[in-house]
């Protein structure tokens, strides 16, 4: 049985960024990914601010299209903000993960098609994990373990750090469609709020390439949709029809937990990061940027503990909670208010943002400046 410094479960952005950082410190790292095909599952719309893309030096080949416009639409309000230069990118999520993994070749071991199904513990934490690869049962020992497995929380749920199903999940589905749309949609990311589009959530259109768009819907309360006897696919099909007939290139779908994050993300020698730890901001579901930061923070914490500069991995909890601050709690409260309200309230709330400058919109939408947002809504 081979032994590693750190074993990571999940080859998504969080897990791969953690592996990148740990490998840069010279540690022996292994990543387990249950999907056999690199880059799968391909379920994220994958919008990211430019500053985060550059901060983490992500592979340029994963850029689908830069965006320099943002639009908010309700049944009776249409607001547009245009920027002088690009402020972010719509990424090819599959290419992002493949590109990050390619950079790790020769520096880190990645096992695709390896499903972790059990673990062993002692008083100090996890001692080894058991996995199935190609029908063969194997095990792996490590000093530290990182759960970046996403929705399943395969390690965190087994040690009681997180419930297997911690809350009602948000569910989203999108189609990548080749279609000619007016100039307004180019270099733009558009968000649609209202039961007219999809109840208890929002819809979107992201420019993704030449005459190529990601068009999707998500709901924070799928069980309420089912009470209406309508599946999320129904709302997606109706929403897509608004834009005419195009060629469907891909269909993506997935579930995430949007809790606003957990205060406790560590257990002895285990840290949970990324979607496992709900590092998805509740307002507009932005997750990649925060997953990358969580992976970075986890790697730094492991490094500090290895060097004897900190006594426990609990420093990670302090770091991630400072990163989120109270903004994420407010994000959760605001998202509950907006998505559970009727369309008249949505018209009023979004309409109050009419005089917001592009710079102010960026501070609110990507910086979660709620003092500014509340002033705009109330005054």
Helices and strands as residue ranges (DSSP letters): E 3-9, H 13-24, E 29-33, E 47-49, H 50-55, G 60-62, E 63-67, E 69-73, E 78-82, E 88-91, H 93-102, E 109-112, E 114-122, E 125-133, E 136-147, G 150-152, E 170-178, G 183-185, E 188-194, E 198-209, E 212-219, H 222-227, H 232-241, E 247-256, E 266-267, E 270-272, G 274-277, H 288-306, H 315-324, H 327-340, H 343-351, H 358-365, H 370-378
